[in-house]
Amino acid sequence: MLKVDSVCAGYGHIQVLSEVSLTVMRGEIVTIVGANGAGKSTLLRTIMGSLPTRLGAVSFLDQRLTGLPPDRVAAAGIRLVPEGRRVFATLSVEENLRAGAYLRPKAEVTLALERVYATFPVLGERRRQLASTLSGGQQQMLALGRALAAEPRLLMLDEPSLGLAPKVVEEIFEHLTALRGAEIGILLVEQNARKALAIADRAYVLEHGRVVLEGAARDLYRNESVVNAYLGGKS
Amino acid sequence: MFEQQVINGITLGSTYALVAIGYTLVLGVLNKLNLAHGELFMVGAFTGIAVARLGAPLPVSLVAAFAVSGLVAVAIERSCFYPLRNASFLSPMLSTIAFGILLQNLVSQFFGSDPSRFPDTGSSFQLTLGTLTVSAIHIVILATAFGLMIGIDLLIRKTRWGIAVRATSDDAETAAQQGMHPSRVTMTTFFVSGALAGVAGMLTTLVYSQVTPHIGIRQGLIGMVAMVIGGLGNLRGAMIGGLAIGLVETMNDAYFSAGYRDLVIFAIFFAFLIVKPEGLFPAHHSR
């Protein structure tokens, strides 16, 4: 459903991504593994349209996304759970979810919110609270809930486990696994490569802005050089 | 006597509040100041006068001031802010000052720089409550200004548009990723901000019978002071800041000396900047 074809992107004079190509199929979890600064976040922001694509093309469900602004990319059915969560701190929990469901017809919004509350009961309990008063883990749930309130066709997550307690990380990965098999595609960027490879179908290894390795997640998990570079050597 | 001054102060303050709301809205979505904002007050005042001179009833003047100042505000956004969106924060300050001067000169061309006055409304109705007298004009001003304040508060807090404005103010990149169109949010915000200032200008012409094309300068400054005293980025704070300045001004005029009016107001402003720079009601921002 998502096709990234030889994309180059960066900031100012700095080229971060060099001819990155990848695909995500319907119902698939794809993960991007790589060291800090490899360009993982840049890639997600470029797909989202928040950073311009300098060369190459991005397409989604036969629609060309290259050069489209983020609101149009969102309208195509893609949502990003950004690095650092970036919930709307001055909005309540419910308003954050309504912001996520912004493009949906009015009649569907209530149902969308109920679904999110059913998935994350803690958000329902705190629906009137300001997002800034939530704990880090709850904010991550909210960022995920905000994306799901849009019922996206493709969900992209940028380091969802960053800075969270292991128990919370476990819970978030359970939610992602539960999403598998629906019509939704998932593109997951994660520093916790071991966890990401464990739930993913396929994986790409990004190094200095280039895809250096790709394959079934299972195979990469067993690949010695990947294990040494990103999984801390022991496996 | 004192009660009378309170009514007068709240009436005047409600027009300041409308101006302060506009500053706050624009500062929220763009994180930049519109230094031509006071001129939108002036444009509203003269639009109201022009329409009334054609013989239109008061509500028509109000709607005209609302619409014209709103559209001029959108023109300011498109010409002074949008083309400079990636420039230094100083650039739109300079471009809006230039736009403001342009508006002053334009209005002077049509109305002259001598004071203009709003045609006599012909209303001699007065409401008497004990020792208080409230004229029909005051009732119109209070009802319109408070109606608009409650309206904008509800719009911002309860509607889809309000969520988009607040989300964009909070984090523009993430808001766009939810499908909110940044330009549309900005333009509608400018329209509302200008429309409220325009109505404030139109209402003010009803009490201060004479206005010049240069009234926007003081109004703009007072609106900014109201916003800072109320608490930057807080809509209700801006409203309360406006009302407070109106009260201070009328009390000063009644019990002290009108000549010291601006001295008193700006002394309070500086006191706030030094002692309580976050204002009376700081916006609960990302902690």
HADDOCK unambig.tbl for C-alpha pairs under 7 A between the chains (distance, minus, plus):
assign (segid A and resid 70 and name CA) (segid B and resid 176 and name CA) 5.67 0.50 0.50
assign (segid A and resid 70 and name CA) (segid B and resid 177 and name CA) 5.12 0.50 0.50
assign (segid A and resid 70 and name CA) (segid B and resid 179 and name CA) 6.89 0.50 0.50
assign (segid A and resid 71 and name CA) (segid B and resid 176 and name CA) 5.06 0.50 0.50
assign (segid A and resid 71 and name CA) (segid B and resid 177 and name CA) 5.51 0.50 0.50
assign (segid A and resid 71 and name CA) (segid B and resid 178 and name CA) 6.49 0.50 0.50
assign (segid A and resid 71 and name CA) (segid B and resid 179 and name CA) 3.79 0.50 0.50
assign (segid A and resid 71 and name CA) (segid B and resid 180 and name CA) 5.71 0.50 0.50
assign (segid A and resid 71 and name CA) (segid B and resid 181 and name CA) 5.81 0.50 0.50
assign (segid A and resid 72 and name CA) (segid B and resid 179 and name CA) 6.58 0.50 0.50
assign (segid A and resid 74 and name CA) (segid B and resid 177 and name CA) 5.85 0.50 0.50
assign (segid A and resid 74 and name CA) (segid B and resid 178 and name CA) 6.04 0.50 0.50
assign (segid A and resid 74 and name CA) (segid B and resid 179 and name CA) 5.15 0.50 0.50
assign (segid A and resid 75 and name CA) (segid B and resid 179 and name CA) 6.05 0.50 0.50
assign (segid A and resid 88 and name CA) (segid B and resid 167 and name CA) 6.10 0.50 0.50
assign (segid A and resid 88 and name CA) (segid B and resid 170 and name CA) 6.04 0.50 0.50
assign (segid A and resid 88 and name CA) (segid B and resid 171 and name CA) 6.83 0.50 0.50
assign (segid A and resid 89 and name CA) (segid B and resid 286 and name CA) 5.31 0.50 0.50
assign (segid A and resid 90 and name CA) (segid B and resid 170 and name CA) 6.81 0.50 0.50
assign (segid A and resid 90 and name CA) (segid B and resid 284 and name CA) 6.58 0.50 0.50
assign (segid A and resid 90 and name CA) (segid B and resid 285 and name CA) 5.98 0.50 0.50
assign (segid A and resid 90 and name CA) (segid B and resid 286 and name CA) 6.56 0.50 0.50
assign (segid A and resid 95 and name CA) (segid B and resid 163 and name CA) 6.84 0.50 0.50
assign (segid A and resid 99 and name CA) (segid B and resid 163 and name CA) 6.52 0.50 0.50
assign (segid A and resid 99 and name CA) (segid B and resid 164 and name CA) 6.93 0.50 0.50
assign (segid A and resid 99 and name CA) (segid B and resid 178 and name CA) 6.60 0.50 0.50
assign (segid A and resid 100 and name CA) (segid B and resid 178 and name CA) 5.51 0.50 0.50
assign (segid A and resid 102 and name CA) (segid B and resid 178 and name CA) 6.63 0.50 0.50
assign (segid A and resid 102 and name CA) (segid B and resid 179 and name CA) 6.76 0.50 0.50
assign (segid A and resid 103 and name CA) (segid B and resid 179 and name CA) 6.24 0.50 0.50
assign (segid A and resid 132 and name CA) (segid B and resid 286 and name CA) 6.33 0.50 0.50
assign (segid A and resid 132 and name CA) (segid B and resid 287 and name CA) 6.73 0.50 0.50
